[in-house]
Amino acid sequence: MAKKPQGGEEHQKKAFGWAARDTTGVLSPFNFSRRKTEENDITFKVLYCGICHSDLHMIKNEWGLSTYPLVPGHEIVGVVTEIGNQVKKFKVGDIVGVGYMIASCQSCHDCSNNLENYCPRMIPTCGATYHDGASTRGGFCDIMVADQNFVVHIPDNLPLDATAPLLCAGITVYSPLRYFGLDKPGTHVGIVGLGGLGHVAVKFAKAMGAKVTVISTSPNKKEEAIEHLGADAFLVSRDKDQIQAALGTMDGIIDTVSAVHPLLPLIGLLKSHGKLIMVGAPNKPLELPVFPLLLGRKIVAGSCIGGIKETQEMMDFAAKHKITSEIEVIPIDYVNTAMERLLKGDVRYRFVIDVGNTMGLNSED
């Protein structure tokens, strides 16, 4: 007999996942419940869920936003098992994906312009409060219920496990490449960090026709960046001679690093009117030297995931160009070890949990 759901909500659908109970971030089996399938909802069985660096921040409450118990996961792929009577976009059996956000107001200026990700009332997929007052629970679980307007189709030719990380890592780098005009053939784009976001940024930028330089603190990633991922050049960010030789050569830089790091060398790599776009989320403020910005009319900007329309566009672009993530598939009971390894950067390049085949093996009686 299943235990009574925790977290203060009673819903109709029994669900099972893994949750963090406190700031230690240790995950363990957790019985809870999902709402019934409302008229605009789809219910789907979770097959795969990627592990994002922000999951690590959330389970430890490093951003001060988390509520417990917290079921993480927002790179979720699954198969539709039930649809509401007003659902027109999906049918039972469809392969679908849910990313970082699960809802927004759908009436503000941003929502009206397909920028739900910037809605002041955007609701994240995990660790937040939904419209009905219940806590949002992410994809480290067996089933999801989601509004059809926050779900995307997964194209048939994409492998589901290696596609899951595109729902966060993919759109997080695709959106700024498009918005800031770094998607033009011949544009010189720098990618800082060759991790979960950085490696797909290289793939997207190359598919768009850009010249790509990977910027990393790790010299041993050079062969991987150039030979395997197809980057055109590689810079060791701590090598002053290499940085000096590349000053003023890049149209834009996508900075994917979530650790505290210096921005001055990166700003120096930009051409006049160049753009440094931050997509990593360090948990401490970075120092921003203003003088180098003035001397080249340079921009430091931020970008956060993308709207649903753009996420679908990104997924279709990935299918056309056969872009997927480099992954290590794990069972759910390996998740705490995976989090420890992620903290050390010991993954190439994204952990993906095989939820469909391993979650049920750990359910509590």
DODO-197011 format. One record per atom (N, C-alpha, C): x, z, y. Coordinates in steps of 0.05 Angstrom, whole numbers, plus 5000, padded with zeros to 4 digits. Last residue first. Layout:
XZY;...
END
This chain:
513549835005;510949874991;509250075007;516749355046;516349635038;513649655023;520648775030;518248905041;517849175029;524748455015;525448715026;522948875036;523347955001;524748114980;525248394989;521247695044;519347835026;520748005005;525847445067;524447665080;522647825061;527946995040;529147265036;527647495048;525546505049;526446565022;527446855018;524246505104;522246425084;522946505055;528946635132;526746825131;524846755107;534946585135;533146445117;530746635112;537546605200;536446765178;534546595161;543546365224;540646305221;539746455196;548746425271;547446525247;544546445247;552945925296;550346065299;549446165272;557145655285;557245775312;554745935316;561246115265;561545835272;558945685265;563246765284;561246585271;561646305282;565447235312;566247145285;563946995272;564947515358;565247225360;566047095334;563748035354;566647965353;567147665356;558248015354;559548155375;562548095377;557547755305;556947615329;558247745353;558848175269;560547935271;560047775296;554448505279;557148605283;559148375286;550348165263;550448255290;553248365297;551548115208;551647885225;551847965255;550448635191;553248535190;553548295208;544948615199;546548805214;549548725214;543248205163;542948175192;544648365208;542848165109;545548135120;545548165151;537648145095;538948395092;541948395100;536147605103;535447805123;536948065120;541647155089;539147295081;538647515102;544046595129;544346865118;541646965108;547846035146;545246135137;545646395123;551245835200;551645985176;549046115168;551745195234;550545445227;551745575202;551444785288;553144855266;552445145259;545244455305;547244665309;549044685284;544443745317;543644005306;545844205312;542543095333;543943335343;542743585330;540942555328;541742715305;543542955313;538542295369;541542285369;542642455346;533142395360;534142115364;537142095360;533042955357;532342795334;533342515336;534443075410;536143165388;535543005363;529942865436;532642755442;534542825419;526143215417;525942935410;528542785415;527943685440;527743675411;527643375402;527443565494;530043625483;530043595453;521843515497;523543285504;526343325492;520444045486;519643825468;521343575472;522644265532;523644355505;522844145484;519644045572;522443965570;523644045543;514744295560;514843995560;517743905557;516144835567;515344735541;515544425539;522144925608;519344925603;518644805576;528145285588;526745055599;523745085594;533445745600;531945585580;530645345593;535645795664;534645955642;532745785624;541245765707;539145615693;538245775669;544545795771;543745905745;541545735733;550445595808;547645615803;547045745776;554645465859;554445635835;551445685831;557444895889;555045045883;555545215858;561444685945;560944715917;558644915912;564144475990;561244465988;560344485959;569444615989;568644365975;565744325973;570245076017;572244866021;571444606006;566345436001;566245316028;567945066030;568345595952;565745445953;565545295980;572845885963;573145625950;570645455949;570346345989;571946156004;572345885990;567746675951;566146485968;567846275981;568246905886;569746845910;568446615926;564647365853;564347085862;565947045888;565047735794;566047705822;565847415830;559047915758;561547775760;562447765790;556048515732;556248315753;559048175752;554648555661;555748675685;556148455706;552948265618;551348505625;552548665648;552447545625;554047795623;552448035631;549647045601;548447275615;550147525611;550446335610;550946585596;549946815613;549645965649;547445995630;547946235611;551345735712;551545955694;549145965675;554645175734;551945275726;552345495705;557644915788;558245105766;555545235758;558544285814;556544495808;557544655784;561543945870;561344015842;559544255838;562843805921;560043785913;559543835884;569343625899;567543695922;564743625913;570243815829;570543625852;568943735876;572544415798;570344235808;571344055830;576444765787;576344525771;574344325781;575445215819;577645035826;577644775811;571545465790;570845345816;572945145824;574745665749;572745465743;571945315769;578046055773;579245815760;577245585756;573846425792;575546275810;576846025797;571146725754;569946465762;571846295779;573147115698;573647025725;572346755731;568147495660;570447305661;570747205690;564347855613;565447845640;567947675641;560647435567;562547655573;563447635602;557946975557;556347215563;558047465567;558846305575;560146555567;558446795576;557645795590;555945915569;556846205562;557345395643;558745635635;556945795616;558344745655;556344915643;557845155632;560344395713;561144575691;558744735682;561443755743;559843995738;560944145714;565443405754;562943385769;561243635766;572443545758;569843565743;567443555762;577343575784;576843345767;573943335755;579943995812;578443785827;577643545810;585444105768;583944185792;582443945804;588444035724;585743935723;584143995748;593344285731;593343995727;590543865728;591744815733;592844685757;592644385755;590444905679;588344915700;589244775725;595544855656;593344675648;591144665669;598145275682;599144995685;596944795678;595445725665;595345655694;596345365698;591545865615;594045715619;593945605648;586646075606;588646265615;591346125620;583545655587;582945765614;585045955624;585745075561;585945365556;585745505583;581744505553;583344665571;583344955562;581143865525;580944155520;582844305539;577143265520;579443415528;578943715524;572643045496;574842865505;577343005512;569343265436;570143295464;572443115471;567643225383;567842985398;568343015428;567543615344;565243595362;565343355381;572343515315;569743555301;567343505319;576543415350;576343255325;573543275313;575543755395;576043465398;575543315373;574344275376;572844155399;573143855400;578044355335;575144355329;573644205351;582844345364;582344145344;579344125337;581944805398;582344535409;581744325388;581845325383;579245175381;579544885390;586545575393;586045485365;583345335362;586345765445;587745515439;587145405412;581146065476;582346055449;583645785443;578546055522;580746245521;582346215495;576545395544;576345625526;578845805529;572944835557;574645035571;574345305555;572444155542;571844435533;573944625546;570043615575;572343785572;571444065564;567142975568;566843265563;569543405559;563642485600;566242565591;566242865590;556942305577;558842435595;561642455583;552742095548;554841915558;556842035576;549242405521;548342305547;550442115560;552342575479;550142395473;549042265499;555642935506;556742685495;554642485489;551843335518;553243195540;554442935530;550343505466;548443385484;549743225506;555343695446;553843485432;551843345450;556644105483;558443875478;556943645466;552244445473;552644315500;554444075498;553244625423;551044435426;551144305453;557644955435;558044725417;555744525418;555645335473;557645135480;557844905461;552045675445;551145495466;553045265471;555545905406;552845815399;551745625419;561845695434;560245865416;557645735410;566245585470;565445415448;564145585426;566745585540;565945735516;565045555494;564545135586;566045385583;565045545559;565244475594;563644665579;565344915574;564943985646;566444195632;564444385618;563943305653;562743565649;564643755635;563742745690;565642915677;564543205677;559842155678;560042415691;562042595676;559041735644;561441735660;561841995676;551941735649;554341635635;556841635654;548942345670;549542065676;552041975661;547642865668;546942705644;547442405649;547843195710;550343165694;549843005668;543743335744;544743055744;547343025729;541343815739;543543795758;544943525758;537543725698;536743795725;538843755746;540643605651;538643425662;538243475692;543844055645;545043795644;543243585657;539844465644;541644425667;543144165668;537344325592;535844335617;537744305642;541244385552;540044125557;538744115585;542244925548;544344745559;543244475566;537445135531;538945275552;541145105564;535844835488;534544785513;536044925536;539645045449;539444765456;538244715483;538845605446;541445495453;541245205463;533145565432;534145725455;536845605464;532045165397;529745275411;530645465433;536545065368;536044885391;533745005408;536545395323;537945485348;537445305372;533445065285;532345315297;533845395323;536344665261;534744595285;533844845300;538444835214;540344765236;538944695262;533644905184;535445125190;537245075213;531144395183;529844615196;531744845203;533743765202;533843985182;532944245196;529643245227;531443465233;531443675211;525742865220;528442805210;530443025216;520843035243;521143025214;524043005204;521143495299;521243225287;521943225257;516944015312;519643965302;519643685289;513144155370;513344015344;516243985337;512544805400;513344525400;513344415371;508445255437;509545175411;510344885413;505245425476;508045525476;509345475450;500145265470;501545165493;504445255495;497945555428;498945275423;500545165446;500246215421;498546025436;499745745433;501746475356;502546385382;500446195395;504046905307;501546795319;502246725348;508146895249;507846905278;505046795285;510947245192;508947075205;509047105235;515647535178;514547335159;512547155172;521347615222;518947705208;517747475193;524447535270;525547665247;523247785230;521947325316;521847175291;523347295268;518747865354;520047615350;520047505322;513148135386;515048165364;516147885357;510548455442;511248205430;513448245409;505748975440;508548895442;508948625430;499348895472;501048945449;503848855455;496248745514;497449015515;499249075492;494548235515;492748425504;493848705503;498947955536;496547975552;494648195542;504748345514;503048105515;500548165531;510948585534;508148655530;506348405534;517148515497;515548515521;512648595515;520248405451;520948625469;519448645495;519947685447;520247955435;520948155456;518547255479;517547265452;517947535438;516747425548;518647355526;517447395498;512347155593;512647365573;514547285551;512047055663;512946955637;513347185618;510647155715;509347305693;509847195666;513446795746;513947085750;512647265728;516146245711;513646385719;514246685723;520145965689;520746105714;518246235726;518045735644;520345915640;521046065666;514345365661;513345625652;515645835649;514444875689;516745065690;515845345683;510644495698;511944505672;514444675672;508044595745;510144395745;511844405720;504745025738;503444765744;505444535743;508445435733;507045345709;505745075713;510045465788;511945385767;510545285742;505245605814;506645365821;508545275799;500745885763;502345895787;503745625792;498045865715;496545785739;498245785764;500346085670;499245815667;497645735692;503046565661;500446575673;498946315672;505546535592;505946545621;503146555634;508746645528;506446625546;507346625575;513346655500;510946645484;508446615501;520146425501;517646525514;515246465498;524246225469;524546485482;522046595494;520645855420;523145945432;522946205446;518045595360;517545765383;520245865393;515945005324;518045185334;517045345358;513444725262;513344785291;515544985298;510444265220;512844425224;513144465254;503744285195;505744195215;508144385215;500044545164;502144395150;504244285169;494544465206;495644615184;497744435169;496344175270;494544205246;496044365225;496144145342;497444205316;495344215294;493244055388;496043955387;497343975359;488344295389;488444005385;491243895381;484644865380;487344755378;487144455371;479945135379;480444965402;483244835402;479845445334;477945225335;478245055360;486745565310;484245645323;482445395328;489745485245;489445415273;486745505284;494645655196;491945685207;491945605236;499845525183;498045605161;495145625170;505445135198;502845225207;501045285183;512045365188;509945175180;507145295186;517645455234;515845525212;513845315206;522845745271;521745495259;519945585235;525446035329;523746065305;522545805296;528746395362;529446125354;528046075327;528146925373;526646735389;527646445385;528847585355;528747315345;526947135362;527048285339;528248065354;527647795343;522748795346;523248575326;524448345342;523349445363;523749175373;524448985350;519250025373;520949865356;521049575366;521849965441;522249995412;519650095399;523649525493;521849735483;522049735453;528549325541;527549345514;525649575510;531249275588;528549155587;527149225561;536649365598;534749565607;531849465606;540349055575;539248955600;537149145611;541549315529;543749285548;542749175575;538749485482;537649525509;539749505531;540249305434;541749535444;540849615472;537048875426;536749095407;538249345416;538648545471;536048665470;535848905450;543848365459;543348525483;540748675481;542648085412;544548305411;544148485435;539447685432;538247875413;540048125411;543047395461;541247565476;539747755458;545547095423;547047315435;545247505450;540946975368;542146905394;543647145405;539846725306;540646975320;542146895345;534046345284;536846375293;537346645306;530046325228;530246435255;533246475262;525445985185;528146035194;528046155222;519946055172;521845955152;524746025160;513946385181;516646345191;518546265168;507746095182;509646235165;512446185175;503346145239;505245995221;507046185206;497546025275;499046215258;500846055241;495745855341;496545765314;497946005300;490245925387;492646015373;493245845348;485545875414;487845705423;490445765408;482146255389;481345975390;483645785398;486546685348;484546635369;484046335372;487946985291;488346715303;486046665322;489247685304;488047465290;488447205305;495847965318;493047915325;491847695307;499748315268;499348095288;496448075294;503348925253;500948745251;501048535274;508449195210;506849195235;504549005231;513949495179;511249385176;509749405202;520749375172;518649475191;516049335185;527649495155;524949395149;522749535165;532349515211;531449595184;528549495180;538149485253;535549365244;534949465216;541049835305;540949795276;538149705268;541549955358;541149675351;541049625321;541950425384;544050355365;543950065357;537350485413;539550335426;541950305408;532150405362;533350535385;535850375394;530150095322;528550315330;529650455355;529449405307;531149615317;529349845327;526549115248;526449205275;528649405281;524048595208;526248785212;526348855242;517348535181;519848435192;522048645192;510848335166;513148485158;515648365170;503848425179;506348285182;508648465174;496948335174;499248485166;501748315169;492348205224;494148085205;496548265199;489448515261;488248455235;490248355215;492449085295;491448805294;490548745265;493749595336;492449545310;491349265311;499449885367;497449665365;496249645337;503550255367;501150305384;499050085383;507950235336;508150105361;505650125378;506650075266;507750235287;507550085313;501450055216;503149925235;504150115257;501950455157;500450395182;502350265202;504650115099;504550345118;502950255143;501249825043;502949805068;502550045086;501750004976;500050005000;501850005025;
END
